[in-house]
């Protein structure tokens, strides 16, 4: 999948540049997220792959699904992607765009995997602690995994903070075997 991300990166950077120039990061972010969801639908993906359909017909498919939620610049962006046969990269383009947007807004995405759903107090503590540690605002994504038994694992970028019971037991096992 790294190859797809490499191909998608210039398109995401171009969209980001357009969005920034137009002071429309949020509008583009929403549009790319919706376009990504649309192209991920099996029926739409089949239509995009259909060689019998022209690019204009494929484009009208996107506009009919999204209606007035597709801003004109994003609509032209879809035309560019269709012309280059890259519209199926919209999920990767959207993902990279979101990362560029977070970076520009000084926000870090943190994924918290916990054994149980977080309380509001835990959520606030985690956000404030991570904000202090990374010097950025934090966007929390929460996941629950009961196999962790207890505790939580926090992933920010390529850094992992593992404070799960399973993680601590694995650490003790490595120490005993060493």
ROSE-986080 format. One record per residue: residue number from 1; residue in three letters; x negated, y, z of N, C-alpha, C in turn. Coordinates in steps of 0.1 Angstrom, whole numbers, padded with zeros to 4 digits. Layout:
BEGIN
{rec NUM; 'ala'; {X; Y; Z}; {X; Y; Z}; {X; Y; Z}}
...
***
This chain:
BEGIN
{rec 1; 'unk'; {-0008; -0012; 0000}; {0000; 0000; 0000}; {-0008; 0013; 0000}}
{rec 2; 'unk'; {-0021; 0011; 0003}; {-0030; 0023; 0003}; {-0030; 0029; -0011}}
{rec 3; 'unk'; {-0029; 0022; -0021}; {-0030; 0027; -0035}; {-0018; 0036; -0037}}
{rec 4; 'unk'; {-0006; 0032; -0032}; {0006; 0040; -0034}; {0005; 0053; -0027}}
{rec 5; 'unk'; {-0001; 0053; -0015}; {-0003; 0065; -0007}; {-0013; 0074; -0015}}
{rec 6; 'unk'; {-0023; 0068; -0021}; {-0033; 0076; -0028}; {-0026; 0083; -0040}}
{rec 7; 'unk'; {-0018; 0076; -0047}; {-0011; 0082; -0059}; {0000; 0092; -0054}}
{rec 8; 'unk'; {0006; 0090; -0043}; {0016; 0099; -0038}; {0011; 0112; -0032}}
{rec 9; 'unk'; {-0001; 0111; -0027}; {-0007; 0123; -0020}; {-0007; 0136; -0028}}
{rec 10; 'unk'; {-0012; 0136; -0041}; {-0011; 0149; -0048}; {0003; 0154; -0050}}
{rec 11; 'unk'; {0012; 0146; -0052}; {0026; 0150; -0053}; {0031; 0156; -0040}}
{rec 12; 'unk'; {0028; 0150; -0029}; {0032; 0155; -0016}; {0025; 0169; -0014}}
{rec 13; 'unk'; {0012; 0170; -0017}; {0005; 0182; -0015}; {0011; 0193; -0024}}
{rec 14; 'unk'; {0015; 0190; -0036}; {0021; 0200; -0045}; {0034; 0205; -0040}}
{rec 15; 'unk'; {0042; 0195; -0035}; {0055; 0199; -0029}; {0053; 0207; -0017}}
{rec 16; 'unk'; {0043; 0204; -0009}; {0040; 0211; 0004}; {0036; 0226; 0000}}
{rec 17; 'unk'; {0028; 0227; -0010}; {0024; 0240; -0014}; {0036; 0249; -0019}}
{rec 18; 'unk'; {0044; 0243; -0027}; {0056; 0250; -0031}; {0065; 0254; -0020}}
{rec 19; 'unk'; {0067; 0245; -0010}; {0075; 0247; 0001}; {0069; 0258; 0010}}
{rec 20; 'unk'; {0056; 0258; 0011}; {0050; 0268; 0020}; {0051; 0282; 0013}}
{rec 21; 'unk'; {0049; 0282; 0000}; {0050; 0295; -0008}; {0064; 0301; -0007}}
{rec 22; 'unk'; {0074; 0292; -0007}; {0088; 0296; -0007}; {0093; 0298; 0008}}
{rec 23; 'unk'; {0084; 0296; 0017}; {0088; 0296; 0032}; {0100; 0287; 0034}}
{rec 24; 'unk'; {0099; 0275; 0028}; {0110; 0265; 0029}; {0106; 0251; 0033}}
{rec 25; 'unk'; {0097; 0251; 0043}; {0092; 0238; 0047}; {0104; 0229; 0052}}
{rec 26; 'unk'; {0113; 0234; 0060}; {0124; 0226; 0065}; {0133; 0221; 0054}}
{rec 27; 'unk'; {0136; 0230; 0045}; {0145; 0226; 0033}; {0139; 0215; 0025}}
{rec 28; 'unk'; {0126; 0216; 0022}; {0119; 0206; 0014}; {0118; 0193; 0022}}
{rec 29; 'unk'; {0115; 0194; 0035}; {0114; 0183; 0044}; {0127; 0175; 0044}}
{rec 30; 'unk'; {0138; 0182; 0045}; {0151; 0175; 0045}; {0154; 0169; 0031}}
{rec 31; 'unk'; {0151; 0176; 0021}; {0154; 0172; 0007}; {0145; 0159; 0004}}
{rec 32; 'unk'; {0133; 0159; 0008}; {0124; 0148; 0005}; {0128; 0136; 0013}}
{rec 33; 'unk'; {0133; 0138; 0025}; {0137; 0127; 0034}; {0150; 0120; 0027}}
{rec 34; 'unk'; {0159; 0129; 0023}; {0171; 0124; 0016}; {0168; 0117; 0003}}
{rec 35; 'unk'; {0159; 0123; -0005}; {0156; 0117; -0018}; {0149; 0103; -0015}}
{rec 36; 'unk'; {0141; 0102; -0005}; {0134; 0090; -0001}; {0145; 0079; 0002}}
{rec 37; 'unk'; {0155; 0083; 0010}; {0165; 0074; 0013}; {0173; 0069; 0001}}
{rec 38; 'unk'; {0176; 0079; -0008}; {0183; 0076; -0020}; {0176; 0066; -0029}}
{rec 39; 'unk'; {0163; 0068; -0031}; {0155; 0059; -0040}; {0152; 0046; -0033}}
{rec 40; 'unk'; {0154; 0045; -0020}; {0152; 0032; -0013}; {0164; 0023; -0014}}
{rec 41; 'unk'; {0175; 0029; -0018}; {0187; 0021; -0020}; {0185; 0011; -0032}}
{rec 42; 'unk'; {0189; -0001; -0030}; {0187; -0012; -0040}; {0193; -0008; -0053}}
{rec 43; 'unk'; {0205; -0003; -0053}; {0212; 0000; -0066}; {0206; 0012; -0073}}
{rec 44; 'unk'; {0201; 0022; -0066}; {0194; 0033; -0072}; {0181; 0028; -0077}}
{rec 45; 'unk'; {0174; 0020; -0070}; {0161; 0015; -0074}; {0162; 0007; -0087}}
{rec 46; 'unk'; {0173; -0001; -0088}; {0176; -0008; -0101}; {0178; 0001; -0112}}
{rec 47; 'unk'; {0186; 0012; -0110}; {0189; 0022; -0120}; {0176; 0029; -0125}}
{rec 48; 'unk'; {0168; 0032; -0115}; {0155; 0039; -0118}; {0146; 0030; -0127}}
{rec 49; 'unk'; {0147; 0017; -0124}; {0139; 0007; -0132}; {0145; 0004; -0145}}
{rec 50; 'unk'; {0157; 0008; -0148}; {0164; 0004; -0160}; {0159; 0012; -0172}}
{rec 51; 'unk'; {0152; 0005; -0182}; {0146; 0013; -0193}; {0157; 0018; -0203}}
{rec 52; 'unk'; {0169; 0014; -0201}; {0180; 0018; -0210}; {0185; 0032; -0206}}
{rec 53; 'unk'; {0182; 0036; -0194}; {0186; 0049; -0189}; {0176; 0060; -0192}}
{rec 54; 'unk'; {0180; 0071; -0197}; {0171; 0082; -0200}; {0167; 0089; -0186}}
{rec 55; 'unk'; {0157; 0097; -0186}; {0153; 0104; -0174}; {0164; 0114; -0170}}
{rec 56; 'unk'; {0171; 0119; -0180}; {0183; 0128; -0177}; {0194; 0121; -0170}}
{rec 57; 'unk'; {0196; 0108; -0174}; {0207; 0100; -0167}; {0202; 0097; -0153}}
{rec 58; 'unk'; {0189; 0093; -0152}; {0184; 0090; -0139}; {0185; 0102; -0129}}
{rec 59; 'unk'; {0182; 0114; -0135}; {0182; 0126; -0127}; {0197; 0129; -0123}}
{rec 60; 'unk'; {0206; 0127; -0132}; {0220; 0130; -0128}; {0225; 0120; -0117}}
{rec 61; 'unk'; {0219; 0108; -0116}; {0222; 0099; -0106}; {0218; 0105; -0092}}
{rec 62; 'unk'; {0206; 0111; -0092}; {0202; 0118; -0079}; {0211; 0129; -0076}}
{rec 63; 'unk'; {0214; 0138; -0086}; {0222; 0149; -0083}; {0237; 0145; -0079}}
{rec 64; 'unk'; {0242; 0134; -0084}; {0255; 0130; -0081}; {0255; 0124; -0066}}
{rec 65; 'unk'; {0244; 0118; -0062}; {0244; 0112; -0049}; {0242; 0123; -0039}}
{rec 66; 'unk'; {0233; 0133; -0042}; {0229; 0143; -0032}; {0238; 0155; -0032}}
{rec 67; 'unk'; {0244; 0158; -0044}; {0253; 0169; -0045}; {0246; 0182; -0043}}
{rec 68; 'unk'; {0252; 0191; -0035}; {0246; 0204; -0033}; {0234; 0204; -0022}}
{rec 69; 'unk'; {0231; 0192; -0017}; {0220; 0191; -0008}; {0207; 0190; -0015}}
{rec 70; 'unk'; {0207; 0190; -0028}; {0194; 0190; -0036}; {0191; 0204; -0041}}
{rec 71; 'unk'; {0182; 0211; -0034}; {0178; 0224; -0038}; {0172; 0224; -0052}}
{rec 72; 'unk'; {0173; 0235; -0059}; {0168; 0236; -0073}; {0153; 0232; -0074}}
{rec 73; 'unk'; {0144; 0237; -0066}; {0130; 0234; -0067}; {0128; 0218; -0065}}
{rec 74; 'unk'; {0135; 0212; -0056}; {0134; 0198; -0054}; {0140; 0190; -0066}}
{rec 75; 'unk'; {0150; 0196; -0072}; {0156; 0190; -0084}; {0145; 0190; -0095}}
{rec 76; 'unk'; {0138; 0201; -0097}; {0128; 0201; -0107}; {0116; 0192; -0103}}
{rec 77; 'unk'; {0114; 0190; -0090}; {0104; 0181; -0086}; {0107; 0166; -0090}}
{rec 78; 'unk'; {0120; 0163; -0088}; {0125; 0150; -0093}; {0123; 0148; -0108}}
{rec 79; 'unk'; {0125; 0159; -0115}; {0123; 0158; -0130}; {0108; 0155; -0133}}
{rec 80; 'unk'; {0099; 0161; -0125}; {0085; 0158; -0127}; {0082; 0144; -0124}}
{rec 81; 'unk'; {0087; 0139; -0113}; {0085; 0125; -0109}; {0090; 0115; -0119}}
{rec 82; 'unk'; {0102; 0118; -0124}; {0108; 0109; -0134}; {0100; 0109; -0147}}
{rec 83; 'unk'; {0095; 0121; -0151}; {0087; 0122; -0163}; {0074; 0115; -0162}}
{rec 84; 'unk'; {0068; 0114; -0150}; {0055; 0107; -0147}; {0058; 0093; -0143}}
{rec 85; 'unk'; {0070; 0088; -0142}; {0074; 0075; -0138}; {0069; 0072; -0123}}
{rec 86; 'unk'; {0071; 0083; -0115}; {0066; 0082; -0101}; {0077; 0084; -0091}}
{rec 87; 'unk'; {0090; 0084; -0095}; {0100; 0086; -0086}; {0101; 0076; -0075}}
{rec 88; 'unk'; {0097; 0064; -0077}; {0097; 0053; -0067}; {0087; 0056; -0056}}
{rec 89; 'unk'; {0079; 0066; -0057}; {0069; 0069; -0047}; {0075; 0079; -0037}}
{rec 90; 'unk'; {0088; 0083; -0038}; {0094; 0093; -0029}; {0092; 0089; -0015}}
{rec 91; 'unk'; {0094; 0077; -0010}; {0091; 0074; 0004}; {0077; 0078; 0009}}
{rec 92; 'unk'; {0067; 0074; 0001}; {0053; 0078; 0004}; {0051; 0093; 0003}}
{rec 93; 'unk'; {0057; 0099; -0007}; {0055; 0114; -0008}; {0061; 0121; 0004}}
{rec 94; 'unk'; {0073; 0116; 0008}; {0080; 0122; 0019}; {0072; 0120; 0032}}
{rec 95; 'unk'; {0067; 0108; 0034}; {0059; 0105; 0046}; {0046; 0114; 0047}}
{rec 96; 'unk'; {0039; 0116; 0035}; {0028; 0124; 0035}; {0032; 0139; 0037}}
{rec 97; 'unk'; {0042; 0143; 0031}; {0047; 0157; 0033}; {0050; 0160; 0047}}
{rec 98; 'unk'; {0057; 0150; 0054}; {0060; 0152; 0068}; {0047; 0154; 0077}}
{rec 99; 'unk'; {0037; 0146; 0073}; {0024; 0147; 0081}; {0018; 0161; 0078}}
{rec 100; 'unk'; {0019; 0166; 0066}; {0013; 0179; 0063}; {0021; 0190; 0070}}
{rec 101; 'unk'; {0034; 0188; 0071}; {0043; 0198; 0078}; {0040; 0198; 0093}}
{rec 102; 'unk'; {0039; 0186; 0099}; {0035; 0186; 0113}; {0022; 0192; 0116}}
{rec 103; 'unk'; {0012; 0190; 0107}; {-0001; 0196; 0109}; {0000; 0211; 0108}}
{rec 104; 'unk'; {0007; 0216; 0098}; {0009; 0231; 0097}; {0016; 0237; 0109}}
{rec 105; 'unk'; {0025; 0230; 0115}; {0033; 0235; 0126}; {0026; 0231; 0139}}
{rec 106; 'unk'; {0014; 0225; 0139}; {0007; 0222; 0151}; {0015; 0212; 0160}}
{rec 107; 'unk'; {0020; 0202; 0153}; {0028; 0191; 0160}; {0022; 0178; 0157}}
{rec 108; 'unk'; {0021; 0170; 0168}; {0016; 0156; 0167}; {0027; 0146; 0169}}
{rec 109; 'unk'; {0027; 0136; 0160}; {0038; 0126; 0162}; {0033; 0115; 0171}}
{rec 110; 'unk'; {0040; 0112; 0181}; {0037; 0102; 0191}; {0048; 0091; 0191}}
{rec 111; 'unk'; {0044; 0079; 0189}; {0053; 0068; 0190}; {0051; 0061; 0203}}
{rec 112; 'unk'; {0062; 0060; 0211}; {0062; 0054; 0224}; {0070; 0041; 0223}}
{rec 113; 'unk'; {0063; 0030; 0225}; {0069; 0017; 0226}; {0069; 0012; 0240}}
{rec 114; 'unk'; {0082; 0011; 0245}; {0083; 0007; 0259}; {0092; -0005; 0261}}
{rec 115; 'unk'; {0091; -0011; 0273}; {0099; -0023; 0275}; {0114; -0020; 0277}}
{rec 116; 'unk'; {0116; -0008; 0282}; {0130; -0003; 0285}; {0131; 0011; 0279}}
{rec 117; 'unk'; {0144; 0015; 0276}; {0146; 0029; 0271}; {0140; 0039; 0281}}
{rec 118; 'unk'; {0135; 0050; 0276}; {0129; 0060; 0285}; {0140; 0069; 0291}}
{rec 119; 'unk'; {0138; 0073; 0303}; {0147; 0083; 0310}; {0143; 0097; 0305}}
{rec 120; 'unk'; {0152; 0106; 0307}; {0148; 0120; 0303}; {0136; 0125; 0310}}
{rec 121; 'unk'; {0134; 0121; 0323}; {0123; 0126; 0331}; {0110; 0119; 0325}}
{rec 122; 'unk'; {0110; 0106; 0322}; {0099; 0100; 0316}; {0095; 0106; 0303}}
{rec 123; 'unk'; {0105; 0109; 0295}; {0103; 0115; 0281}; {0096; 0128; 0283}}
{rec 124; 'unk'; {0101; 0136; 0292}; {0095; 0150; 0295}; {0081; 0149; 0300}}
{rec 125; 'unk'; {0078; 0139; 0309}; {0065; 0137; 0314}; {0055; 0133; 0303}}
{rec 126; 'unk'; {0059; 0124; 0295}; {0051; 0119; 0284}; {0048; 0131; 0274}}
{rec 127; 'unk'; {0058; 0138; 0270}; {0057; 0149; 0261}; {0047; 0160; 0267}}
{rec 128; 'unk'; {0049; 0163; 0279}; {0040; 0174; 0285}; {0026; 0169; 0287}}
{rec 129; 'unk'; {0024; 0156; 0291}; {0011; 0151; 0292}; {0003; 0150; 0279}}
{rec 130; 'unk'; {0010; 0145; 0268}; {0004; 0144; 0255}; {0002; 0158; 0249}}
{rec 131; 'unk'; {0011; 0168; 0252}; {0009; 0181; 0247}; {-0004; 0187; 0253}}
{rec 132; 'unk'; {-0006; 0185; 0266}; {-0018; 0190; 0273}; {-0031; 0183; 0267}}
{rec 133; 'unk'; {-0030; 0170; 0265}; {-0041; 0162; 0260}; {-0045; 0166; 0246}}
{rec 134; 'unk'; {-0036; 0167; 0237}; {-0039; 0170; 0223}; {-0038; 0184; 0219}}
{rec 135; 'unk'; {-0033; 0193; 0228}; {-0032; 0207; 0225}; {-0022; 0210; 0213}}
{rec 136; 'unk'; {-0012; 0202; 0212}; {-0002; 0204; 0202}; {0012; 0201; 0208}}
{rec 137; 'unk'; {0022; 0206; 0201}; {0036; 0202; 0204}; {0037; 0187; 0200}}
{rec 138; 'unk'; {0046; 0180; 0207}; {0047; 0165; 0205}; {0061; 0162; 0199}}
{rec 139; 'unk'; {0061; 0154; 0189}; {0073; 0149; 0183}; {0074; 0134; 0187}}
{rec 140; 'unk'; {0083; 0130; 0196}; {0084; 0117; 0201}; {0093; 0108; 0193}}
{rec 141; 'unk'; {0087; 0096; 0190}; {0095; 0085; 0183}; {0095; 0074; 0193}}
{rec 142; 'unk'; {0107; 0070; 0197}; {0108; 0059; 0207}; {0112; 0046; 0201}}
{rec 143; 'unk'; {0106; 0035; 0206}; {0110; 0022; 0203}; {0110; 0013; 0215}}
{rec 144; 'unk'; {0118; 0003; 0216}; {0119; -0006; 0227}; {0115; -0020; 0223}}
{rec 145; 'unk'; {0106; -0026; 0231}; {0102; -0039; 0228}; {0101; -0047; 0242}}
{rec 146; 'unk'; {0111; -0055; 0244}; {0113; -0061; 0258}; {0101; -0071; 0260}}
{rec 147; 'unk'; {0094; -0076; 0250}; {0083; -0085; 0252}; {0071; -0079; 0259}}
{rec 148; 'unk'; {0072; -0066; 0260}; {0061; -0059; 0268}; {0062; -0061; 0283}}
{rec 149; 'unk'; {0073; -0065; 0287}; {0076; -0068; 0302}; {0078; -0055; 0309}}
{rec 150; 'unk'; {0069; -0046; 0308}; {0070; -0033; 0315}; {0059; -0024; 0310}}
{rec 151; 'unk'; {0060; -0011; 0313}; {0051; -0001; 0309}; {0054; 0004; 0295}}
{rec 152; 'unk'; {0044; 0010; 0289}; {0046; 0016; 0275}; {0032; 0016; 0268}}
{rec 153; 'unk'; {0034; 0017; 0255}; {0022; 0019; 0246}; {0025; 0031; 0238}}
{rec 154; 'unk'; {0015; 0040; 0237}; {0017; 0053; 0231}; {0007; 0054; 0219}}
{rec 155; 'unk'; {0012; 0057; 0207}; {0004; 0058; 0195}; {0004; 0072; 0190}}
{rec 156; 'unk'; {-0007; 0078; 0189}; {-0008; 0092; 0184}; {-0019; 0091; 0173}}
{rec 157; 'unk'; {-0015; 0092; 0161}; {-0025; 0091; 0150}; {-0031; 0077; 0150}}
{rec 158; 'unk'; {-0044; 0077; 0151}; {-0051; 0064; 0152}; {-0055; 0060; 0166}}
{rec 159; 'unk'; {-0050; 0067; 0176}; {-0053; 0064; 0190}; {-0041; 0057; 0196}}
{rec 160; 'unk'; {-0045; 0047; 0204}; {-0035; 0039; 0211}; {-0038; 0039; 0226}}
{rec 161; 'unk'; {-0028; 0043; 0234}; {-0029; 0042; 0249}; {-0020; 0031; 0253}}
{rec 162; 'unk'; {-0025; 0020; 0258}; {-0018; 0008; 0261}; {-0017; 0007; 0276}}
{rec 163; 'unk'; {-0005; 0010; 0282}; {-0003; 0008; 0296}; {0009; -0002; 0298}}
{rec 164; 'unk'; {0009; -0012; 0290}; {0020; -0022; 0291}; {0015; -0033; 0300}}
{rec 165; 'unk'; {0024; -0040; 0306}; {0020; -0052; 0315}; {0013; -0062; 0306}}
{rec 166; 'unk'; {0018; -0065; 0294}; {0012; -0074; 0285}; {-0002; -0070; 0282}}
{rec 167; 'unk'; {-0004; -0057; 0279}; {-0017; -0052; 0276}; {-0027; -0053; 0288}}
{rec 168; 'unk'; {-0022; -0050; 0300}; {-0030; -0051; 0312}; {-0034; -0065; 0315}}
{rec 169; 'unk'; {-0025; -0075; 0313}; {-0028; -0089; 0315}; {-0038; -0094; 0304}}
{rec 170; 'unk'; {-0037; -0089; 0292}; {-0047; -0093; 0282}; {-0061; -0087; 0285}}
{rec 171; 'unk'; {-0061; -0075; 0290}; {-0074; -0069; 0295}; {-0080; -0077; 0306}}
{rec 172; 'unk'; {-0072; -0081; 0316}; {-0077; -0089; 0327}; {-0083; -0103; 0322}}
{rec 173; 'unk'; {-0075; -0108; 0312}; {-0080; -0121; 0306}; {-0093; -0120; 0300}}
{rec 174; 'unk'; {-0095; -0109; 0292}; {-0108; -0107; 0285}; {-0119; -0105; 0296}}
{rec 175; 'unk'; {-0117; -0098; 0307}; {-0126; -0095; 0317}; {-0130; -0108; 0324}}
{rec 176; 'unk'; {-0121; -0117; 0326}; {-0123; -0130; 0333}; {-0132; -0139; 0324}}
{rec 177; 'unk'; {-0129; -0139; 0311}; {-0136; -0147; 0302}; {-0150; -0142; 0299}}
{rec 178; 'unk'; {-0152; -0129; 0301}; {-0165; -0123; 0298}; {-0176; -0127; 0307}}
***
